[in-house]
Amino acid sequence: SLFYCLCPIADSLSLTAQSFVPSISEKEPSLEKANAMKKVFMSFMKAGAFFGAAMMAAVGAIPLLSGFFTSDPAVISLVNSVVPLLLVFFATHGFVCGTEGLLLGQKDLGFLGKMYAAFFAAVPFLMLRVKRAALSGSKSVGLTSVWNVFIGYQVFRCAAWLVRSAILQKRTDAEAKLSQDLTSP
């Protein structure tokens, strides 16, 4: 599916951050380290925005291309109905992958582990609620209901990773200031 073709594009941001960030984050506290981490964060946010825009452009083409894959109007309508949700997903995906890579590169494994443990319980719980509503015959449940749960998960991850990145940057800045104060005469 197009979804699985596009996801690895932004996933490369996470892998890149995991490769390059440790060499900066493992340095002793200093103003140079704090500034370098800010610069790296901003670079990954710019790359995340660029990758997100590219993936959104590809998703935006789905209504134009769906007729090439099926001639069934019901299938085309169903596929096109989730395009707005896919746009939201891919608008955030570059930021999610970039910041997740930064967090992994800084070895913030405790935070990520706790968050994913919570997601491991919350997302299936919500998906099972959608399934239960569908099995009970609810007409308001459909493909967009499943995608709405997934979008909630993605937007929450995006916000949580961005906030956590800001917290770690403040911590790095505070360590740099303390280090500078200790070395100043």
C-alpha positions, 0 to 999 in steps of 0.5 A: 500500500502507499502507506507502507511505501511512504513510511520508510521515507521519514523513518530514515530521519530516526535512523540518521539521528540515532547515528549522529546524535550520540557523538554530540549528546555524550560530550561533557556539558558545555555551551558548545554541546547545548548549541550543537543540540539546538542546531541538530534539533532544528535541522531535524525539524526542518527535514521533518517538515520537508519529508512531511510535505513530500509525503503529503504531496504523494497522499494528495495524489491518491484521488487522482490515481485511485482509478488506476488501481480499481474501477469499483466506485465503492472502493475508490470512494472508501480509499478517498475517504481516508485521504484527509486522515492520511494527510494528518498522519504524514504531516506529523510523521517526519516530526515524529521520526526525527524527534524519536531518533533524537530521543533514542540518540540521547538514550532517553530509553526510560521515557520512550519505554514507558510511553510505548508500554502505555501505547501497547495498552491504550491503542489496542483498547481503543481499536477493540472499542471500534471493533466492538461498535462495528460488530454491534452493527453501529453505522457510525463505525467504519474505516475512518474510525480505525484511522481516527484512532491511529491519528490520535496515536500519531498526534499524541506521539508527535506532541509528546516527543516534541515536549520531551525534546524541549525538556531535554534541551532545557536540561542540556542548557542548564547543565551547560550554564552550571558547567560554565559557572563552575569553570568561571573565576 
